[in-house]
Amino acid sequence: MKNQFEAELKRVQQYAVDVTLDPDTAHPNLILSADGKQVHHGDVMKNLPDNPERFSKNPCVLGNQSLSSGRFYFEVQVKEKTKWDLGVARESINRKQRISLSPQDGYWTIWLRNGNEYSANSGPAVRLSLKSPPQKVGVFVDYEEGLVSFYDVDAAALIYSFTGCSFTEKLYPYFSPCNNDGGTNSTPLIICPVNQTV
């Protein structure tokens, strides 16, 4: 089984895209690194222009790169975090109200809560039982196939796939480092360069 997923992971890694975070979409509590590769929650509301692209209720941010056809793939380091959300979102999502993560609302995501509770937010959520906590999560989208898959990169294991999705507009990488929780969840989400696994 593992060999099969290793081959699959290798195949999807060919579609790696150099993703950076879009500061114009970032919630005012989030702190982005200068290179646009890391994001964490800063506990302090920055005074930023409330432009239409910006999330104003949930601590999340989109990538600069979008997809409206073909395939793309990116990897995010999640280690030492107790909660996070990851996936893709469609362009027309409402950024000014509290969001509920589900495909109906334009989000294809998985998340971690309480350090060890993983769910796929498929509306209703699907609880995921993972052998070990992933340190690095790979996100793969095949636009025409209507597929969004999440991989545990180090274990070369499939975490979850949304299948049969119908995409009609641009999709953007979606990230939420979630709240700091008094420092217990202060580690940033880090977009990593993709090393083709051998």
C-alpha positions as CSV (number, residue, x, y, z in Angstrom):
1,M,0.0,0.0,0.0
2,K,2.8,2.4,1.0
3,N,4.5,1.9,-2.3
4,Q,1.4,2.7,-4.2
5,F,1.0,6.0,-2.3
6,E,4.7,6.8,-2.7
7,A,4.2,6.5,-6.5
8,E,1.0,8.6,-6.3
9,L,2.7,11.3,-4.2
10,K,5.6,11.4,-6.6
11,R,3.2,11.8,-9.5
12,V,1.3,14.7,-7.9
13,Q,4.5,16.4,-6.8
14,Q,5.3,17.0,-10.4
15,Y,2.5,19.6,-10.3
16,A,4.2,21.6,-7.6
17,V,3.5,25.3,-7.7
18,D,5.5,28.0,-5.8
19,V,2.8,29.3,-3.5
20,T,3.2,32.5,-1.6
21,L,0.7,34.1,0.8
22,D,-1.3,37.1,-0.3
23,P,-1.1,39.9,2.3
24,D,-4.1,41.7,0.9
25,T,-6.3,38.7,2.0
26,A,-4.7,38.2,5.5
27,H,-6.9,38.8,8.5
28,P,-5.4,41.7,10.6
29,N,-4.3,39.4,13.4
30,L,-2.1,37.3,11.2
31,I,1.6,37.9,10.8
32,L,3.2,37.0,7.4
33,S,6.9,36.5,6.9
34,A,8.6,38.8,4.4
35,D,9.0,36.0,1.9
36,G,5.3,35.2,2.0
37,K,6.0,31.6,3.1
38,Q,5.0,31.6,6.8
39,V,2.0,32.8,8.7
40,H,1.2,32.8,12.4
41,H,-1.4,34.5,14.7
42,G,-0.1,37.6,16.3
43,D,-2.8,38.2,19.0
44,V,-2.8,41.9,18.0
45,M,-5.2,43.4,15.5
46,K,-3.1,45.4,13.0
47,N,-4.6,48.5,11.5
48,L,-5.0,47.5,7.9
49,P,-7.2,48.7,5.1
50,D,-10.4,46.7,5.0
51,N,-10.2,45.9,1.3
52,P,-12.7,43.6,-0.3
53,E,-10.2,40.7,-0.5
54,R,-9.4,40.7,3.2
55,F,-10.8,38.2,5.7
56,S,-12.3,40.2,8.6
57,K,-13.7,37.6,10.9
58,N,-11.6,34.4,10.7
59,P,-7.8,34.3,11.1
60,C,-7.0,33.1,7.6
61,V,-5.2,34.0,4.4
62,L,-5.2,32.9,0.7
63,G,-2.3,32.2,-1.6
64,N,-1.4,34.5,-4.4
65,Q,-1.5,31.7,-7.0
66,S,-4.9,30.6,-8.4
67,L,-6.0,27.7,-10.5
68,S,-8.8,27.7,-13.0
69,S,-7.7,24.6,-15.0
70,G,-5.2,21.8,-14.8
71,R,-3.5,20.6,-11.6
72,F,-1.5,22.1,-8.8
73,Y,0.2,20.9,-5.7
74,F,1.8,22.5,-2.6
75,E,3.2,21.4,0.8
76,V,2.8,23.0,4.2
77,Q,4.7,22.3,7.4
78,V,2.2,21.9,10.3
79,K,4.4,20.4,13.0
80,E,4.2,21.6,16.6
81,K,0.8,23.1,15.9
82,T,-2.3,22.1,18.0
83,K,-4.8,23.4,15.4
84,W,-4.8,24.6,11.8
85,D,-7.0,24.6,8.6
86,L,-5.6,23.9,5.1
87,G,-7.0,23.4,1.7
88,V,-8.4,25.5,-1.2
89,A,-11.2,28.0,-1.5
90,R,-13.0,29.5,-4.4
91,E,-12.7,33.1,-5.4
92,S,-16.2,34.2,-4.5
93,I,-16.2,33.2,-0.8
94,N,-17.6,35.7,1.6
95,R,-14.6,37.2,3.4
96,K,-16.5,39.5,5.7
97,Q,-18.5,37.1,7.8
98,R,-17.8,34.1,10.0
99,I,-17.0,31.3,7.7
100,S,-18.1,27.7,7.8
101,L,-15.7,25.5,6.1
102,S,-17.6,23.3,3.7
103,P,-17.7,22.6,-0.1
104,Q,-21.2,24.2,-0.2
105,D,-19.6,27.4,1.0
106,G,-16.6,27.2,-1.3
107,Y,-14.0,25.5,0.9
108,W,-12.3,22.2,0.5
109,T,-10.3,21.8,3.7
110,I,-9.1,19.5,6.4
111,W,-8.3,20.7,9.9
112,L,-6.6,19.8,13.2
113,R,-8.2,20.6,16.5
114,N,-7.1,20.0,20.1
115,G,-3.7,18.6,19.0
116,N,-5.0,15.3,17.7
117,E,-8.4,15.6,16.2
118,Y,-8.4,15.6,12.4
119,S,-11.4,16.2,10.3
120,A,-12.3,16.7,6.6
121,N,-14.7,19.5,6.4
122,S,-17.0,17.9,3.9
123,G,-20.2,19.3,5.5
124,P,-21.0,17.2,7.6
125,A,-17.4,16.8,8.8
126,V,-15.7,13.4,8.5
127,R,-13.5,12.5,11.5
128,L,-10.1,11.2,10.3
129,S,-8.1,8.6,12.2
130,L,-4.5,9.0,11.3
131,K,-1.7,6.7,12.5
132,S,0.6,9.5,13.3
133,P,0.2,13.3,13.2
134,P,1.5,14.6,9.9
135,Q,4.4,17.0,10.0
136,K,4.0,18.2,6.5
137,V,0.7,18.1,4.5
138,G,0.6,18.0,0.7
139,V,-2.4,19.5,-1.1
140,F,-3.2,18.4,-4.6
141,V,-6.0,19.8,-6.9
142,D,-7.1,18.4,-10.2
143,Y,-9.5,21.0,-11.5
144,E,-11.1,19.1,-14.4
145,E,-11.3,15.9,-12.3
146,G,-13.0,17.8,-9.4
147,L,-10.5,16.3,-7.0
148,V,-8.8,17.8,-3.9
149,S,-6.5,15.4,-2.1
150,F,-4.4,15.8,1.1
151,Y,-1.3,13.8,1.8
152,D,0.9,13.1,4.8
153,V,4.2,13.8,2.9
154,D,6.7,12.1,5.2
155,A,4.5,8.9,5.5
156,A,3.6,9.1,1.8
157,A,0.0,8.4,2.9
158,L,-3.3,9.8,1.6
159,I,-5.1,11.6,4.4
160,Y,-8.4,12.4,2.5
161,S,-9.8,13.2,-0.9
162,F,-12.7,15.3,-1.9
163,T,-14.0,13.7,-5.2
164,G,-16.6,14.7,-7.7
165,C,-16.3,18.4,-6.9
166,S,-17.5,20.8,-9.6
167,F,-15.3,23.8,-9.9
168,T,-16.5,26.8,-11.9
169,E,-14.2,29.6,-10.8
170,K,-10.7,30.2,-9.6
171,L,-9.4,28.2,-6.6
172,Y,-6.9,29.6,-4.2
173,P,-4.7,27.9,-1.6
174,Y,-6.3,28.5,1.9
175,F,-4.5,28.6,5.2
176,S,-5.4,29.3,8.8
177,P,-2.9,29.0,11.6
178,C,-5.8,29.4,14.0
179,N,-5.5,31.3,17.3
180,N,-2.4,31.4,19.4
181,D,-4.1,29.9,22.5
182,G,-1.7,31.7,24.8
183,G,1.3,30.5,22.9
184,T,0.5,26.8,22.7
185,N,-0.3,27.2,19.0
186,S,2.2,30.0,18.1
187,T,4.2,27.9,15.6
188,P,3.7,29.2,12.1
189,L,2.3,27.3,9.1
190,I,5.2,27.2,6.6
191,I,4.9,26.7,2.9
192,C,7.8,24.4,2.0
193,P,9.6,23.8,-1.2
194,V,8.6,20.5,-2.7
195,N,11.3,17.9,-2.6
196,Q,10.4,15.1,-5.0
197,T,10.3,12.0,-2.8
198,V,12.5,9.3,-4.2
